[in-house]
Amino acid sequence: MSLPNPDPKRWRALALLCAAQFIVILDTSIIGVALPAIQADLGFTDEGLSWIFNAYVIAFGGLLLLGGKLADVFGARRIFLAGFGILTASSLVAGLADSQAVLLTGRALQGVGAALIAPAALSILMRLFGARPAELGRAFGFWGASAAAGGTAGVFLGGVITEWMSWTWTFLVNVPLGLAVLAIGPSVLRKVPGSRGKIGVIDSALVTGAIVAAVYAIVTGEHAGWLVPQTLALLGAAVGLLILFLIVQAKSRSPLLPLRLFRAPGLGAGNLVMALLGAAWIPLWFFLNLYLQSVLNLSAFGSGLALLPMTLVIMVFMVKLTGPLIGRFGVKPVMIAGLLALSGALGLLATIPADGTYLASVLPASLIAALGMSLAYIPVTMTGMGGAAPEDTGLASGLINTTYQVGSALGLAVMVSVAASQLAGAPHEAVDALSGYRAAFLGAALVGLLASVAATLFVRGNGKAADVPVG
């Protein structure tokens, strides 16, 4: 899975890859504070406004697997740079949009670019550091820290840009960042030839259609209803397309997703745990932000500031703590410890009081959650990626990114429904909203606990870092 000789530019390449991860995650969080201004300028309804998120998520989640395959066939560097070209151009389109249709088109194309960037970047990282376990853990630490930094920076930049400049700059900020990556990338990323395989049109259409239908059903299910014909039809279509896709893969000489990939040690278990991790983690951020603003009456910017300690803990621990712990205790024990810590933190948040304070009710639990995420994310990713052959690294990274995105969307949709059920016929909206938050936190805690059970039962090996194959 690694290059035959250590790349002397690998740490500079890692810095560029981390910048890419930062930008991709930034795009998912920067527009949150800007939504009211966008609504006022372009006339979005409340329901229509949600599609500024949904258009990105559906395109991103639906095309991640294809993006990973493209990276394997045509070369990860080429697809990485192509993705940044699309992201940069689409950010310009979104930033200059004067209508809802143009903005949503630009937003969807941003998701397309991100779907090429994310698996290609992770594939390059594995090729650069896969044969050196000590460096791989450290590299993953920087990778995970850049994601945490991107999420928090998005909240801050979104507020500052919207207040002092214009909402359009929440999109246009990507243009100079993207141009910088495109200028620097060819000089620091070594070109690695692709596998020269084929991209089947039917394969691609079936799997992309299945994922898009599933994600669309998930992100619209809470509003439209889970048992209505639209949602059931979309979920049924997703299952049907997925079955057809697997049949085609079994018979194809050049499959998009070779079924042999699932024989790779750890891939199935890693992806299962990653989906559950996303389903527990994203609802934590969503409902904690609501509690800070709705119950503790913090502003959007104040809420972002209150969540900053979580981000700092994740960044520091992923870089300084997780790698050494994996080296000493192994991948599996560190993963399970992180998942249990995350589940415990969510359990604490399930008891938050209406008259709580940030220092007493939020900060301790949020720091435990951050510790749990910093311990769990890297081992889960290493497990899901570790057994893939060199020619399949892009595909494996696309798969584990997809499971995280789909798991996150499903977990959030389910917990939103759980929270909303507490409001049915509620005589005291504020009190029952808090009951909804508590129920969502408890549900996410159970998901985190389920993830730890899955890791215990299905992740193989005696836990040492060397047991995670690197091709």
C-alpha positions as CSV (number, residue, x, y, z in Angstrom):
1,M,0.0,0.0,0.0
2,S,3.0,2.3,0.2
3,L,5.5,3.7,-2.2
4,P,8.6,1.4,-2.5
5,N,10.9,4.1,-1.2
6,P,10.2,6.8,1.4
7,D,9.1,10.0,-0.3
8,P,11.4,12.8,0.9
9,K,8.5,15.2,0.4
10,R,6.0,13.1,2.3
11,W,5.6,15.5,5.2
12,R,5.1,18.4,2.9
13,A,2.6,16.3,1.0
14,L,0.9,15.5,4.2
15,A,0.5,19.2,5.0
16,L,-1.2,19.6,1.6
17,L,-3.5,16.6,2.2
18,C,-4.4,18.0,5.6
19,A,-5.2,21.3,4.1
20,A,-7.5,19.5,1.6
21,Q,-9.2,17.7,4.5
22,F,-9.5,21.1,6.3
23,I,-11.2,22.7,3.3
24,V,-13.6,19.8,2.7
25,I,-14.8,19.8,6.3
26,L,-14.9,23.6,6.3
27,D,-17.4,23.5,3.5
28,T,-19.8,21.5,5.6
29,S,-19.8,23.9,8.5
30,I,-19.1,27.4,7.2
31,I,-22.5,28.2,5.8
32,G,-24.5,27.4,8.9
33,V,-24.4,30.9,10.4
34,A,-24.9,32.4,6.9
35,L,-28.2,30.7,6.2
36,P,-30.5,33.5,7.4
37,A,-28.6,36.0,5.2
38,I,-28.9,33.6,2.2
39,Q,-32.6,33.2,2.9
40,A,-33.2,36.9,3.0
41,D,-31.3,37.6,-0.3
42,L,-32.5,34.7,-2.4
43,G,-35.9,34.0,-0.9
44,F,-35.5,30.4,0.2
45,T,-38.3,28.9,2.3
46,D,-37.3,27.1,5.5
47,E,-37.6,23.7,3.8
48,G,-35.8,24.9,0.7
49,L,-33.0,26.3,2.9
50,S,-32.1,22.8,4.1
51,W,-31.2,21.9,0.5
52,I,-28.1,24.1,0.8
53,F,-26.8,21.3,3.1
54,N,-28.6,18.4,1.4
55,A,-27.4,19.1,-2.1
56,Y,-23.8,18.9,-0.9
57,V,-24.3,15.9,1.3
58,I,-26.2,13.9,-1.4
59,A,-23.6,14.6,-4.1
60,F,-20.7,14.0,-1.7
61,G,-22.0,10.7,-0.2
62,G,-23.4,9.4,-3.4
63,L,-20.1,9.8,-5.4
64,L,-17.5,8.9,-2.8
65,L,-17.2,5.3,-3.8
66,L,-16.9,6.2,-7.5
67,G,-14.3,8.9,-6.5
68,G,-12.2,6.2,-4.8
69,K,-12.4,3.9,-7.8
70,L,-11.4,6.8,-10.2
71,A,-8.4,7.4,-7.9
72,D,-7.3,3.8,-8.3
73,V,-7.8,3.7,-12.0
74,F,-6.5,7.0,-13.1
75,G,-4.1,7.8,-10.2
76,A,-4.8,9.4,-6.9
77,R,-2.9,12.6,-7.6
78,R,-4.7,13.2,-10.8
79,I,-8.2,12.7,-9.2
80,F,-7.2,14.8,-6.2
81,L,-6.2,17.8,-8.4
82,A,-9.3,17.3,-10.6
83,G,-11.5,17.3,-7.5
84,F,-9.9,20.6,-6.4
85,G,-10.5,22.1,-9.8
86,I,-14.2,21.2,-9.6
87,L,-14.4,22.5,-6.0
88,T,-12.8,25.8,-6.8
89,A,-14.9,26.4,-9.9
90,S,-18.1,25.4,-8.2
91,S,-17.3,27.6,-5.2
92,L,-17.0,30.5,-7.6
93,V,-20.4,29.6,-9.1
94,A,-22.1,29.4,-5.6
95,G,-20.5,32.6,-4.5
96,L,-21.7,34.6,-7.5
97,A,-25.2,33.0,-7.5
98,D,-28.1,35.3,-7.9
99,S,-30.8,32.6,-7.8
100,Q,-31.7,29.6,-5.8
101,A,-31.1,27.2,-8.7
102,V,-27.6,28.5,-9.4
103,L,-26.7,28.3,-5.7
104,L,-27.9,24.8,-5.3
105,T,-26.2,23.7,-8.5
106,G,-22.9,25.2,-7.3
107,R,-23.4,23.5,-3.9
108,A,-24.0,20.1,-5.5
109,L,-20.9,20.5,-7.6
110,Q,-18.9,21.3,-4.5
111,G,-20.1,17.9,-3.2
112,V,-18.8,16.3,-6.5
113,G,-15.4,17.9,-6.0
114,A,-15.2,16.8,-2.4
115,A,-16.2,13.3,-3.4
116,L,-13.1,13.1,-5.6
117,I,-10.8,14.8,-3.1
118,A,-11.5,12.9,0.1
119,P,-10.8,9.3,-1.1
120,A,-7.9,10.3,-3.3
121,A,-6.3,12.2,-0.4
122,L,-6.6,9.3,2.0
123,S,-5.3,6.9,-0.6
124,I,-2.2,9.1,-1.1
125,L,-1.7,9.3,2.7
126,M,-1.8,5.5,2.9
127,R,0.7,5.1,0.1
128,L,3.1,7.6,1.6
129,F,3.1,6.2,5.2
130,G,1.5,2.7,5.0
131,A,4.8,0.8,5.3
132,R,5.9,2.8,8.4
133,P,3.4,2.2,11.2
134,A,5.0,4.8,13.6
135,E,4.8,7.5,10.9
136,L,1.3,6.3,9.8
137,G,-0.2,6.9,13.3
138,R,1.3,10.3,13.4
139,A,0.1,11.1,9.9
140,F,-3.4,10.0,10.8
141,G,-3.2,12.2,13.8
142,F,-2.6,15.3,11.7
143,W,-5.2,14.1,9.3
144,G,-7.9,13.8,12.0
145,A,-6.8,17.1,13.6
146,S,-7.2,19.0,10.3
147,A,-10.8,17.7,10.1
148,A,-11.6,19.0,13.6
149,A,-10.0,22.3,12.8
150,G,-12.0,22.6,9.6
151,G,-15.3,22.1,11.5
152,T,-14.5,24.7,14.1
153,A,-13.0,27.2,11.7
154,G,-16.1,26.9,9.6
155,V,-18.3,28.1,12.5
156,F,-16.0,31.0,13.3
157,L,-15.3,32.1,9.7
158,G,-19.0,31.7,8.8
159,G,-19.9,34.1,11.6
160,V,-17.2,36.6,10.9
161,I,-17.6,36.6,7.1
162,T,-21.4,36.9,7.3
163,E,-21.3,39.8,9.8
164,W,-18.4,41.8,8.3
165,M,-18.5,40.9,4.6
166,S,-21.2,39.0,2.9
167,W,-22.6,35.4,2.8
168,T,-21.2,35.1,-0.7
169,W,-17.7,34.9,0.8
170,T,-18.5,31.8,2.7
171,F,-18.2,30.2,-0.8
172,L,-15.7,32.5,-2.4
173,V,-13.2,31.8,0.4
174,N,-12.6,28.4,-1.3
175,V,-11.4,30.0,-4.5
176,P,-7.9,31.3,-3.3
177,L,-7.5,28.2,-1.1
178,G,-8.3,25.9,-4.0
179,L,-6.0,27.8,-6.4
180,A,-3.2,27.5,-3.8
181,V,-3.6,23.7,-3.6
182,L,-3.7,23.4,-7.4
183,A,-0.5,25.4,-7.7
184,I,1.4,23.6,-5.0
185,G,0.0,20.0,-5.5
186,P,2.0,18.9,-8.6
187,S,5.3,19.8,-6.9
188,V,4.8,18.0,-3.6
189,L,2.6,15.0,-4.6
190,R,4.5,12.2,-6.3
191,K,2.7,10.8,-9.4
192,V,1.6,7.2,-8.9
193,P,0.3,5.4,-11.9
194,G,-3.3,4.1,-11.8
195,S,-4.3,0.5,-12.3
196,R,-5.4,1.1,-15.9
197,G,-8.7,-0.7,-15.1
198,K,-12.1,0.3,-16.5
199,I,-14.9,2.3,-15.0
200,G,-18.1,0.5,-15.8
201,V,-21.0,2.9,-16.7
202,I,-23.6,0.4,-15.5
203,D,-21.7,-0.3,-12.2
204,S,-21.3,3.4,-11.5
205,A,-24.9,4.3,-12.3
206,L,-26.2,1.5,-10.0
207,V,-24.1,2.2,-7.0
208,T,-24.3,5.9,-7.3
209,G,-28.1,5.7,-7.7
210,A,-28.4,3.4,-4.7
211,I,-26.3,5.7,-2.4
212,V,-28.0,8.8,-3.6
213,A,-31.5,7.3,-3.1
214,A,-30.6,6.1,0.4
215,V,-29.0,9.5,1.4
216,Y,-31.9,11.4,-0.1
217,A,-34.4,9.3,1.8
218,I,-32.5,9.8,5.0
219,V,-32.1,13.6,4.8
220,T,-35.8,14.1,3.8
221,G,-37.3,11.3,5.9
222,E,-37.6,13.4,9.1
223,H,-39.6,16.1,7.4
224,A,-41.6,14.0,4.9
225,G,-42.1,11.0,7.3
226,W,-40.5,7.6,7.5
227,L,-43.5,5.5,6.5
228,V,-44.9,7.7,3.7
229,P,-44.8,6.3,0.1
230,Q,-42.0,8.7,-1.0
231,T,-39.5,7.6,1.7
232,L,-40.4,3.9,1.4
233,A,-40.1,4.0,-2.3
234,L,-36.7,5.7,-2.1
235,L,-35.4,3.1,0.4
236,G,-36.8,0.3,-1.7
237,A,-35.1,1.7,-4.8
238,A,-31.8,2.0,-2.9
239,V,-32.0,-1.7,-1.8
240,G,-33.0,-2.9,-5.2
241,L,-30.2,-0.9,-7.0
242,L,-27.7,-2.2,-4.4
243,I,-28.7,-5.8,-5.0
244,L,-28.4,-5.3,-8.8
245,F,-25.0,-3.7,-8.3
246,L,-23.7,-6.7,-6.3
247,I,-25.0,-9.1,-8.9
248,V,-23.2,-7.1,-11.7
249,Q,-20.0,-7.0,-9.6
250,A,-20.1,-10.8,-9.1
251,K,-20.3,-11.4,-12.9
252,S,-18.1,-8.5,-14.1
253,R,-14.5,-9.0,-15.3
254,S,-13.6,-5.5,-14.3
255,P,-16.0,-4.6,-11.4
256,L,-16.2,-1.2,-9.9
257,L,-16.2,-2.8,-6.4
258,P,-14.4,-6.1,-6.5
259,L,-16.1,-8.4,-4.1
260,R,-12.6,-9.7,-3.1
261,L,-12.1,-6.4,-1.4
262,F,-14.4,-7.6,1.4
263,R,-12.0,-10.4,2.1
264,A,-9.4,-7.8,3.2
265,P,-8.8,-8.1,6.9
266,G,-10.7,-5.6,8.9
267,L,-12.5,-3.9,6.0
268,G,-16.0,-5.1,6.9
269,A,-15.5,-4.5,10.6
270,G,-13.9,-1.1,10.1
271,N,-16.7,0.1,7.9
272,L,-19.4,-1.1,10.3
273,V,-17.8,0.6,13.3
274,M,-17.2,3.8,11.2
275,A,-20.8,4.0,10.3
276,L,-21.8,3.6,14.0
277,L,-19.2,6.2,15.0
278,G,-20.6,8.8,12.6
279,A,-24.1,8.0,13.8
280,A,-23.1,8.7,17.4
281,W,-20.8,11.7,16.8
282,I,-22.8,14.0,14.5
283,P,-25.9,14.0,16.6
284,L,-23.7,15.0,19.6
285,W,-22.5,18.2,17.8
286,F,-26.0,18.9,16.4
287,F,-27.9,18.7,19.7
288,L,-25.2,20.1,21.9
289,N,-25.2,23.2,19.7
290,L,-29.0,23.4,20.1
291,Y,-28.7,23.1,23.9
292,L,-26.1,25.9,24.0
293,Q,-28.3,28.3,21.9
294,S,-31.8,27.3,23.0
295,V,-31.3,26.5,26.7
296,L,-28.2,28.4,27.7
297,N,-29.1,31.3,25.3
298,L,-25.7,31.6,23.6
299,S,-25.3,33.2,20.2
300,A,-24.2,31.2,17.2
301,F,-20.7,32.6,17.6
302,G,-20.8,32.0,21.3
303,S,-21.8,28.5,20.7
304,G,-18.9,28.0,18.4
305,L,-16.6,29.4,21.0
306,A,-18.0,27.1,23.6
307,L,-17.3,24.1,21.4
308,L,-13.7,25.2,20.8
309,P,-12.2,23.2,23.7
310,M,-13.6,20.0,22.1
311,T,-11.8,20.8,18.9
312,L,-8.5,21.7,20.6
313,V,-8.6,18.4,22.6
314,I,-9.2,16.4,19.4
315,M,-6.5,18.2,17.6
316,V,-3.9,17.8,20.3
317,F,-4.8,14.3,21.3
318,M,-4.9,13.0,17.7
319,V,-1.5,14.4,17.0
320,K,0.2,13.7,20.4
321,L,-1.6,10.9,22.1
322,T,-3.4,8.5,19.8
323,G,-0.4,7.3,17.8
324,P,1.8,6.5,20.8
325,L,-1.2,4.7,22.5
326,I,-1.7,2.6,19.4
327,G,2.0,1.8,19.3
328,R,1.9,0.7,22.9
329,F,-1.5,-1.0,23.4
330,G,-2.6,-1.7,19.8
331,V,-5.4,-0.6,17.5
332,K,-8.3,-2.5,18.9
333,P,-7.9,-1.6,22.6
334,V,-7.5,2.1,21.8
335,M,-10.5,2.0,19.5
336,I,-12.7,0.3,22.1
337,A,-11.6,2.7,24.8
338,G,-12.4,5.7,22.6
339,L,-15.9,4.3,21.8
340,L,-16.7,3.7,25.4
341,A,-15.5,7.2,26.4
342,L,-17.7,8.7,23.6
343,S,-20.7,6.6,24.7
344,G,-20.2,7.6,28.4
345,A,-20.0,11.3,27.5
346,L,-23.2,11.1,25.6
347,G,-24.8,9.4,28.6
348,L,-23.7,12.3,30.8
349,L,-25.2,14.8,28.3
350,A,-28.5,12.8,28.4
351,T,-28.9,14.2,32.0
352,I,-28.3,17.9,31.2
353,P,-30.5,20.1,33.4
354,A,-32.7,23.0,32.2
355,D,-30.9,25.3,34.7
356,G,-27.4,24.0,33.8
357,T,-24.3,26.0,33.2
358,Y,-21.6,25.6,30.5
359,L,-18.8,24.9,33.0
360,A,-20.8,22.3,35.0
361,S,-23.1,20.7,32.5
362,V,-21.4,20.9,29.1
363,L,-17.6,21.3,29.3
364,P,-16.7,18.1,31.3
365,A,-18.9,15.8,29.1
366,S,-17.8,17.5,25.9
367,L,-14.1,17.0,26.7
368,I,-14.7,13.3,27.5
369,A,-16.5,13.0,24.1
370,A,-13.6,14.7,22.4
371,L,-11.1,12.3,24.0
372,G,-13.3,9.4,22.9
373,M,-13.4,10.6,19.3
374,S,-9.7,11.3,19.2
375,L,-9.0,7.7,20.3
376,A,-11.6,6.0,18.1
377,Y,-11.4,7.7,14.7
378,I,-7.8,6.9,13.7
379,P,-7.9,3.2,14.7
380,V,-11.3,2.7,13.0
381,T,-9.9,4.3,9.8
382,M,-6.7,2.2,9.9
383,T,-8.8,-0.9,10.4
384,G,-11.0,-0.2,7.4
385,M,-8.1,0.8,5.2
386,G,-5.3,-1.5,6.4
387,G,-6.0,-4.7,4.5
388,A,-6.6,-3.3,1.1
389,A,-4.2,-4.1,-1.7
390,P,-2.2,-1.2,-3.2
391,E,-4.4,-1.0,-6.3
392,D,-7.5,-0.8,-4.1
393,T,-6.5,2.0,-1.6
394,G,-8.7,4.7,-3.3
395,L,-11.7,2.4,-3.3
396,A,-11.2,1.4,0.3
397,S,-10.9,5.0,1.3
398,G,-14.0,5.9,-0.7
399,L,-15.9,3.1,1.0
400,I,-14.9,4.1,4.5
401,N,-15.7,7.7,3.8
402,T,-19.1,6.7,2.4
403,T,-20.0,4.6,5.4
404,Y,-19.1,7.6,7.7
405,Q,-21.2,10.0,5.7
406,V,-24.2,7.6,5.4
407,G,-23.9,6.6,9.1
408,S,-23.8,10.3,10.1
409,A,-26.8,11.2,8.0
410,L,-28.8,8.2,9.2
411,G,-27.8,8.7,12.9
412,L,-28.8,12.4,12.8
413,A,-32.1,11.7,11.0
414,V,-33.0,9.1,13.5
415,M,-32.0,11.2,16.6
416,V,-33.9,14.2,15.2
417,S,-37.0,12.0,14.9
418,V,-36.4,10.7,18.5
419,A,-36.1,14.3,19.7
420,A,-39.2,15.5,17.8
421,S,-41.3,12.7,19.2
422,Q,-40.9,14.3,22.7
423,L,-42.7,17.4,21.4
424,A,-45.9,15.7,20.3
425,G,-48.7,17.4,22.2
426,A,-46.2,19.1,24.4
427,P,-47.8,21.8,26.7
428,H,-44.4,23.3,27.6
429,E,-42.3,23.6,24.4
430,A,-39.0,24.6,26.0
431,V,-39.1,21.9,28.7
432,D,-40.1,19.2,26.2
433,A,-37.4,20.4,23.7
434,L,-34.9,19.7,26.4
435,S,-36.5,16.3,26.9
436,G,-36.0,15.8,23.2
437,Y,-32.3,16.7,23.4
438,R,-31.8,14.3,26.3
439,A,-33.5,11.5,24.4
440,A,-31.3,12.1,21.4
441,F,-28.2,12.1,23.5
442,L,-29.3,8.8,25.1
443,G,-30.0,7.3,21.7
444,A,-26.6,8.4,20.4
445,A,-25.0,6.9,23.6
446,L,-26.6,3.5,22.8
447,V,-25.2,3.7,19.2
448,G,-21.7,4.4,20.6
449,L,-22.1,1.5,23.0
450,L,-23.2,-0.7,20.0
451,A,-20.1,0.4,18.1
452,S,-17.8,-0.7,21.0
453,V,-19.5,-4.1,21.1
454,A,-19.1,-4.4,17.3
455,A,-15.4,-3.5,17.6
456,T,-15.0,-6.1,20.4
457,L,-16.6,-8.9,18.4
458,F,-15.5,-8.2,14.8
459,V,-12.2,-6.4,14.8
460,R,-9.6,-9.2,14.6
461,G,-6.0,-9.5,15.8
462,N,-4.3,-9.1,19.1
463,G,-4.5,-5.4,18.9
464,K,-1.0,-4.4,17.9
465,A,-0.5,-1.8,15.3
466,A,1.6,-4.2,13.2
467,D,-1.5,-6.4,12.9
468,V,-3.2,-3.9,10.7
469,P,-2.0,-5.0,7.3
470,V,-0.6,-2.3,5.0
471,G,-0.6,-4.2,1.8
